[in-house]
Amino acid sequence: MLDRRTVQILFADLQDSIVALSRTSSPETIRRSAGVLGRVARARRTLAVCGVTSEIVVLHTALDALADGDDVIVLADASGGMSERTENAAFRQIEAAGGTVTSVASFVTSMVRDFTNPTGRIAITALHDLTA
């Protein structure tokens, strides 16, 4: 289980003009997923990376962090690529270097397992926003 006290989240380039370039996740989905992350996680040791473009900004940020010895988790549904083919290639490269590619929901629930306490209630409420 991830320890929410040791996770960092890096929002890689979420400018409107760049988010609009995503062909694999809608700008609305990326922003909603990024919003969930902003409300749930706290910065520490593990680096969670998301943004646009997966093939450039996310890929090189993740590879640099892995080379520096950080644990890296890439959040696919909070990222956007130029095409499904090139985004998948970037994700495979990150995984081959030792990173993990997952979803926002999996990421959040790996940090918060008890949804009855205040932190858990924030998490589950935020996750419900993904389906809104």
GROMACS elastic network, one bead per residue, 0.5 to 0.9 nm:
[ bonds ]
;  ai    aj funct       b0    kb
    1   109     6  0.88254   500
    1   110     6  0.53102   500
    1   111     6  0.62416   500
    1   112     6  0.85696   500
    1   113     6  0.87691   500
    2     5     6  0.86894   500
    2     6     6  0.79178   500
    2     7     6  0.77347   500
    2    46     6  0.86808   500
    2   107     6  0.81918   500
    2   108     6  0.89341   500
    2   109     6  0.88837   500
    2   110     6  0.54502   500
    2   112     6  0.83101   500
    3     6     6  0.55813   500
    3     7     6  0.68375   500
    3    46     6  0.89079   500
    3   110     6  0.81062   500
    3   111     6  0.55784   500
    3   112     6  0.83914   500
    4     7     6  0.54411   500
    4     8     6  0.86556   500
    4    40     6  0.84409   500
    4    41     6  0.60569   500
    4    42     6  0.62666   500
    4    43     6  0.81036   500
    4    44     6  0.82032   500
    4   108     6  0.87145   500
    4   110     6  0.86255   500
    4   111     6  0.51680   500
    4   112     6  0.75115   500
    5     8     6  0.86894   500
    5    41     6  0.79008   500
    5    42     6  0.60247   500
    5    43     6  0.69346   500
    5    44     6  0.61346   500
    5    45     6  0.81845   500
    5   111     6  0.88637   500
    6    42     6  0.73366   500
    6    43     6  0.63648   500
    6    46     6  0.58668   500
    6    47     6  0.87282   500
    7    41     6  0.67615   500
    7    42     6  0.60579   500
    7    43     6  0.50868   500
    7    45     6  0.52164   500
    7    47     6  0.59053   500
    7    48     6  0.69748   500
    7   111     6  0.89088   500
    8    41     6  0.72909   500
    8    42     6  0.62190   500
    8    45     6  0.60985   500
    8    46     6  0.54507   500
    8    48     6  0.56990   500
    8    49     6  0.84022   500
    9    37     6  0.75769   500
    9    38     6  0.80168   500
    9    41     6  0.72170   500
    9    42     6  0.75802   500
    9    43     6  0.63506   500
    9    44     6  0.86431   500
    9    46     6  0.80874   500
    9    47     6  0.55892   500
    9    49     6  0.58977   500
    9    50     6  0.79230   500
    9    73     6  0.89964   500
   10    47     6  0.68556   500
   10    48     6  0.59272   500
   10    50     6  0.65103   500
   10    51     6  0.83072   500
   11    14     6  0.66824   500
   11    34     6  0.74958   500
   11    48     6  0.84342   500
   11    49     6  0.62990   500
   11    50     6  0.54538   500
   11    51     6  0.57166   500
   11    78     6  0.89481   500
   12    49     6  0.68379   500
   12    50     6  0.57362   500
   12    52     6  0.66207   500
   12    53     6  0.82837   500
   12    57     6  0.64068   500
   12    58     6  0.64341   500
   12    61     6  0.80562   500
   12    79     6  0.86723   500
   13    16     6  0.89886   500
   13    18     6  0.71706   500
   13    19     6  0.78343   500
   13    50     6  0.85790   500
   13    51     6  0.57102   500
   13    52     6  0.60825   500
   13    53     6  0.80169   500
   13    57     6  0.74516   500
   13    58     6  0.88767   500
   14    17     6  0.83708   500
   14    18     6  0.65784   500
   14    19     6  0.57150   500
   14    30     6  0.85935   500
   14    31     6  0.80203   500
   14    50     6  0.89205   500
   14    51     6  0.59391   500
   14    52     6  0.65450   500
   15    18     6  0.53305   500
   15    19     6  0.60206   500
   15    20     6  0.85505   500
   15    52     6  0.86990   500
   16    19     6  0.52035   500
   16    20     6  0.61514   500
   16    21     6  0.89853   500
   16    27     6  0.81845   500
   17    20     6  0.53976   500
   17    21     6  0.70742   500
   18    21     6  0.53631   500
   18    22     6  0.75899   500
   18    52     6  0.63780   500
   18    53     6  0.76017   500
   19    22     6  0.58111   500
   19    26     6  0.81992   500
   19    27     6  0.55596   500
   19    30     6  0.77502   500
   19    31     6  0.86047   500
   19    51     6  0.76566   500
   19    52     6  0.57036   500
   19    53     6  0.78239   500
   19    79     6  0.86729   500
   19    80     6  0.71644   500
   20    23     6  0.83042   500
   20    26     6  0.76987   500
   20    27     6  0.58128   500
   20    52     6  0.87221   500
   20    80     6  0.89163   500
   21    27     6  0.83866   500
   21    52     6  0.76123   500
   21    53     6  0.77750   500
   21    80     6  0.77319   500
   21    81     6  0.75770   500
   21    82     6  0.66353   500
   22    25     6  0.60063   500
   22    26     6  0.65936   500
   22    27     6  0.70202   500
   22    52     6  0.66117   500
   22    53     6  0.69319   500
   22    54     6  0.87543   500
   22    79     6  0.80273   500
   22    82     6  0.55175   500
   22    83     6  0.76969   500
   23    26     6  0.71156   500
   23    80     6  0.65376   500
   23    81     6  0.57387   500
   23    82     6  0.53209   500
   23    83     6  0.55085   500
   23    84     6  0.72469   500
   24    77     6  0.86803   500
   24    79     6  0.82360   500
   24    80     6  0.54933   500
   24    81     6  0.56047   500
   24    82     6  0.71743   500
   24    83     6  0.62816   500
   24    84     6  0.58447   500
   24    87     6  0.79958   500
   25    28     6  0.81454   500
   25    29     6  0.62369   500
   25    30     6  0.64349   500
   25    76     6  0.86186   500
   25    77     6  0.65418   500
   25    78     6  0.76520   500
   25    79     6  0.68627   500
   25    80     6  0.52062   500
   25    81     6  0.75191   500
   26    29     6  0.51481   500
   26    30     6  0.63001   500
   26    31     6  0.86614   500
   26    80     6  0.76057   500
   27    30     6  0.50896   500
   27    31     6  0.61164   500
   27    32     6  0.85082   500
   27    80     6  0.80464   500
   28    31     6  0.52267   500
   28    32     6  0.60531   500
   28    33     6  0.85164   500
   29    32     6  0.51212   500
   29    33     6  0.60037   500
   29    34     6  0.84205   500
   29    77     6  0.71972   500
   29    78     6  0.69796   500
   29    79     6  0.89670   500
   29   130     6  0.78326   500
   30    33     6  0.52055   500
   30    34     6  0.60250   500
   30    35     6  0.85068   500
   30    50     6  0.86955   500
   30    51     6  0.76658   500
   30    52     6  0.88308   500
   30    77     6  0.64212   500
   30    79     6  0.60770   500
   30    80     6  0.72388   500
   31    34     6  0.50284   500
   31    35     6  0.60316   500
   31    36     6  0.86847   500
   31    78     6  0.71484   500
   32    35     6  0.50470   500
   32    36     6  0.64140   500
   32    37     6  0.88563   500
   32    78     6  0.79428   500
   32   129     6  0.73761   500
   32   130     6  0.65565   500
   33    36     6  0.51582   500
   33    37     6  0.64485   500
   33    38     6  0.87302   500
   33    75     6  0.89234   500
   33    77     6  0.68305   500
   33    78     6  0.51541   500
   33    79     6  0.88436   500
   33   104     6  0.65357   500
   33   105     6  0.88427   500
   33   127     6  0.86578   500
   33   129     6  0.85255   500
   33   130     6  0.66509   500
   34    37     6  0.50991   500
   34    38     6  0.61699   500
   34    39     6  0.87622   500
   34    50     6  0.78631   500
   34    51     6  0.85389   500
   34    77     6  0.89850   500
   34    78     6  0.58026   500
   34    79     6  0.88229   500
   34   104     6  0.84622   500
   35    38     6  0.50374   500
   35    39     6  0.63675   500
   35    40     6  0.87792   500
   35   126     6  0.82142   500
   36    39     6  0.52926   500
   36    40     6  0.62800   500
   36    41     6  0.86282   500
   36   104     6  0.79208   500
   36   108     6  0.86513   500
   36   123     6  0.78899   500
   36   126     6  0.52923   500
   36   127     6  0.67213   500
   36   129     6  0.76198   500
   36   130     6  0.78511   500
   37    40     6  0.52000   500
   37    41     6  0.57950   500
   37    42     6  0.89541   500
   37    78     6  0.89725   500
   37   104     6  0.73392   500
   37   107     6  0.89993   500
   37   108     6  0.76463   500
   37   126     6  0.84009   500
   38    41     6  0.62305   500
   38    42     6  0.81562   500
   39    42     6  0.86074   500
   39   122     6  0.76013   500
   39   123     6  0.77591   500
   39   126     6  0.73067   500
   40   108     6  0.72246   500
   40   112     6  0.89824   500
   40   119     6  0.78034   500
   40   122     6  0.69702   500
   40   123     6  0.58210   500
   40   126     6  0.76669   500
   41   108     6  0.77910   500
   41   111     6  0.82885   500
   43    46     6  0.80960   500
   43    47     6  0.81314   500
   44    47     6  0.77721   500
   45    70     6  0.71638   500
   45    71     6  0.74423   500
   46    70     6  0.63439   500
   46    72     6  0.60226   500
   46    73     6  0.75296   500
   47    62     6  0.83203   500
   47    65     6  0.77456   500
   47    70     6  0.67996   500
   47    71     6  0.60486   500
   47    73     6  0.62328   500
   47    74     6  0.83947   500
   48    62     6  0.86359   500
   48    71     6  0.84094   500
   48    72     6  0.57820   500
   48    74     6  0.56621   500
   48    75     6  0.69521   500
   48   107     6  0.89150   500
   49    58     6  0.64808   500
   49    61     6  0.76653   500
   49    62     6  0.68001   500
   49    72     6  0.71662   500
   49    73     6  0.61636   500
   49    75     6  0.62558   500
   49    76     6  0.89883   500
   49    78     6  0.86930   500
   49    79     6  0.83910   500
   50    53     6  0.88193   500
   50    54     6  0.77401   500
   50    57     6  0.88032   500
   50    58     6  0.61486   500
   50    73     6  0.87421   500
   50    74     6  0.59165   500
   50    75     6  0.54161   500
   50    76     6  0.70535   500
   50    77     6  0.82366   500
   50    78     6  0.54611   500
   50    80     6  0.82477   500
   51    54     6  0.66380   500
   51    57     6  0.72462   500
   51    58     6  0.61354   500
   51    75     6  0.85347   500
   51    76     6  0.88185   500
   51    78     6  0.62788   500
   51    80     6  0.63031   500
   51    81     6  0.87625   500
   52    55     6  0.81523   500
   52    56     6  0.79138   500
   52    57     6  0.65382   500
   52    58     6  0.68484   500
   52    78     6  0.85965   500
   52    79     6  0.55481   500
   52    81     6  0.62665   500
   52    82     6  0.85416   500
   53    56     6  0.54508   500
   53    57     6  0.54565   500
   53    58     6  0.62529   500
   53    59     6  0.82443   500
   53    79     6  0.70314   500
   53    80     6  0.55369   500
   53    82     6  0.66987   500
   53    87     6  0.82884   500
   54    57     6  0.60579   500
   54    59     6  0.57905   500
   54    60     6  0.88442   500
   54    76     6  0.84493   500
   54    79     6  0.61441   500
   54    80     6  0.56773   500
   54    82     6  0.76488   500
   54    86     6  0.83331   500
   54    87     6  0.56773   500
   54    88     6  0.87536   500
   54    90     6  0.66565   500
   54    91     6  0.77843   500
   55    58     6  0.64809   500
   55    59     6  0.54609   500
   55    60     6  0.79746   500
   55    80     6  0.87292   500
   55    81     6  0.62659   500
   55    82     6  0.73834   500
   55    86     6  0.63992   500
   55    87     6  0.55365   500
   55    88     6  0.85699   500
   55    89     6  0.78525   500
   55    90     6  0.52792   500
   55    91     6  0.81559   500
   56    59     6  0.53345   500
   56    60     6  0.59672   500
   56    61     6  0.82453   500
   56    81     6  0.87196   500
   56    90     6  0.82370   500
   57    60     6  0.55956   500
   57    61     6  0.59481   500
   57    62     6  0.84160   500
   58    61     6  0.52441   500
   58    62     6  0.59717   500
   58    63     6  0.85074   500
   58    74     6  0.77731   500
   58    79     6  0.78100   500
   58    90     6  0.84566   500
   59    62     6  0.52714   500
   59    63     6  0.61011   500
   59    64     6  0.85606   500
   59    74     6  0.89262   500
   59    90     6  0.59190   500
   59    91     6  0.73990   500
   59    93     6  0.78953   500
   59    94     6  0.66502   500
   60    63     6  0.50216   500
   60    64     6  0.59246   500
   60    65     6  0.84305   500
   60    94     6  0.89120   500
   61    64     6  0.52566   500
   61    65     6  0.62075   500
   61    66     6  0.86306   500
   62    65     6  0.51688   500
   62    66     6  0.60991   500
   62    67     6  0.85482   500
   62    72     6  0.63318   500
   62    73     6  0.80524   500
   62    74     6  0.75435   500
   62    94     6  0.67826   500
   62    99     6  0.74927   500
   63    66     6  0.50563   500
   63    67     6  0.60658   500
   63    68     6  0.85815   500
   63    72     6  0.85728   500
   63    93     6  0.85156   500
   63    94     6  0.64453   500
   63    97     6  0.70660   500
   63    98     6  0.89407   500
   63    99     6  0.81735   500
   64    67     6  0.50697   500
   64    68     6  0.62768   500
   64    69     6  0.88440   500
   64    70     6  0.89247   500
   65    69     6  0.64678   500
   65    70     6  0.53902   500
   65    71     6  0.75734   500
   65    72     6  0.69640   500
   66    69     6  0.50490   500
   66    70     6  0.51126   500
   66    71     6  0.63752   500
   66    72     6  0.64143   500
   66    94     6  0.86405   500
   66    97     6  0.71197   500
   66    98     6  0.71051   500
   66    99     6  0.70393   500
   67    70     6  0.74173   500
   67    97     6  0.84189   500
   71    98     6  0.80756   500
   71    99     6  0.67771   500
   71   100     6  0.84701   500
   72    94     6  0.87290   500
   72    98     6  0.78753   500
   72    99     6  0.50131   500
   72   100     6  0.63247   500
   72   101     6  0.85852   500
   73    99     6  0.58671   500
   73   101     6  0.57471   500
   73   102     6  0.70913   500
   73   107     6  0.83824   500
   74    78     6  0.86214   500
   74    79     6  0.81972   500
   74    91     6  0.80650   500
   74    94     6  0.83069   500
   74    99     6  0.73866   500
   74   100     6  0.60683   500
   74   102     6  0.62521   500
   74   103     6  0.80455   500
   75    78     6  0.55028   500
   75    79     6  0.64193   500
   75   100     6  0.85879   500
   75   101     6  0.60087   500
   75   102     6  0.52490   500
   75   103     6  0.51137   500
   75   104     6  0.58140   500
   75   107     6  0.77402   500
   76    79     6  0.51360   500
   76    80     6  0.75182   500
   76    91     6  0.84019   500
   76   101     6  0.64228   500
   76   102     6  0.59112   500
   76   103     6  0.55690   500
   76   104     6  0.75906   500
   77    80     6  0.74746   500
   77   102     6  0.80866   500
   77   103     6  0.57258   500
   77   104     6  0.65388   500
   78   103     6  0.78050   500
   78   104     6  0.70323   500
   80    83     6  0.85600   500
   80    87     6  0.77411   500
   81    84     6  0.67134   500
   81    85     6  0.88760   500
   81    86     6  0.71848   500
   81    87     6  0.51084   500
   81    88     6  0.86742   500
   82    85     6  0.85212   500
   82    86     6  0.68448   500
   82    87     6  0.68411   500
   83    86     6  0.54298   500
   83    87     6  0.59926   500
   83    88     6  0.84517   500
   84    87     6  0.51522   500
   84    88     6  0.59792   500
   84    89     6  0.85457   500
   85    88     6  0.53167   500
   85    89     6  0.63242   500
   85    90     6  0.88335   500
   86    89     6  0.50172   500
   86    90     6  0.62903   500
   86    91     6  0.87044   500
   87    90     6  0.50948   500
   87    91     6  0.62537   500
   87    92     6  0.86660   500
   88    91     6  0.50038   500
   88    92     6  0.61228   500
   88    93     6  0.85633   500
   89    92     6  0.51118   500
   89    93     6  0.62238   500
   89    94     6  0.87325   500
   90    93     6  0.50546   500
   90    94     6  0.62888   500
   90    95     6  0.87065   500
   91    94     6  0.50855   500
   91    95     6  0.62249   500
   91    96     6  0.85793   500
   91    99     6  0.87676   500
   91   100     6  0.85200   500
   91   101     6  0.66369   500
   92    95     6  0.50729   500
   92    96     6  0.60389   500
   92    97     6  0.86061   500
   92   101     6  0.85820   500
   93    96     6  0.50412   500
   93    97     6  0.62897   500
   93    98     6  0.88319   500
   93    99     6  0.86737   500
   94    97     6  0.51612   500
   94    98     6  0.65273   500
   94    99     6  0.52362   500
   94   100     6  0.72065   500
   94   101     6  0.77607   500
   95    98     6  0.50901   500
   95   100     6  0.55803   500
   95   101     6  0.68582   500
   96    99     6  0.71508   500
  102   105     6  0.84778   500
  102   106     6  0.65765   500
  102   107     6  0.68150   500
  103   106     6  0.52570   500
  103   107     6  0.60817   500
  103   108     6  0.85961   500
  104   108     6  0.60105   500
  104   109     6  0.84851   500
  104   127     6  0.84095   500
  104   130     6  0.89956   500
  105   108     6  0.52560   500
  105   109     6  0.61054   500
  105   110     6  0.84625   500
  105   127     6  0.65592   500
  105   130     6  0.83897   500
  106   109     6  0.52676   500
  106   110     6  0.60198   500
  106   111     6  0.88442   500
  107   110     6  0.51772   500
  107   111     6  0.67424   500
  107   112     6  0.89345   500
  108   111     6  0.53716   500
  108   112     6  0.62133   500
  108   113     6  0.88093   500
  108   123     6  0.69836   500
  108   124     6  0.88254   500
  108   127     6  0.80773   500
  109   113     6  0.58991   500
  109   114     6  0.89861   500
  109   123     6  0.79563   500
  109   124     6  0.86091   500
  110   113     6  0.68512   500
  112   115     6  0.70593   500
  112   119     6  0.75266   500
  112   120     6  0.59143   500
  112   123     6  0.71364   500
  112   124     6  0.88908   500
  113   120     6  0.70878   500
  114   117     6  0.64268   500
  114   119     6  0.82694   500
  114   120     6  0.54808   500
  114   121     6  0.84096   500
  115   118     6  0.77211   500
  115   119     6  0.72902   500
  115   121     6  0.51818   500
  115   122     6  0.81476   500
  115   123     6  0.72653   500
  115   124     6  0.64084   500
  116   119     6  0.81377   500
  116   120     6  0.57416   500
  116   121     6  0.59734   500
  117   120     6  0.51596   500
  117   121     6  0.60777   500
  117   122     6  0.87139   500
  118   121     6  0.51248   500
  118   122     6  0.63393   500
  118   123     6  0.87107   500
  119   122     6  0.51645   500
  119   123     6  0.62624   500
  119   124     6  0.87627   500
  120   124     6  0.61028   500
  120   125     6  0.84197   500
  121   124     6  0.52411   500
  121   125     6  0.59806   500
  121   126     6  0.83904   500
  122   125     6  0.52464   500
  122   126     6  0.60595   500
  122   127     6  0.86068   500
  123   126     6  0.50825   500
  123   127     6  0.61108   500
  123   128     6  0.86542   500
  124   128     6  0.62060   500
  124   129     6  0.87889   500
  125   128     6  0.51826   500
  125   129     6  0.67313   500
  126   129     6  0.52063   500
  126   130     6  0.72297   500
  127   130     6  0.53448   500
  127   131     6  0.74610   500
  128   131     6  0.55439   500
  128   132     6  0.66423   500
  129   132     6  0.50275   500
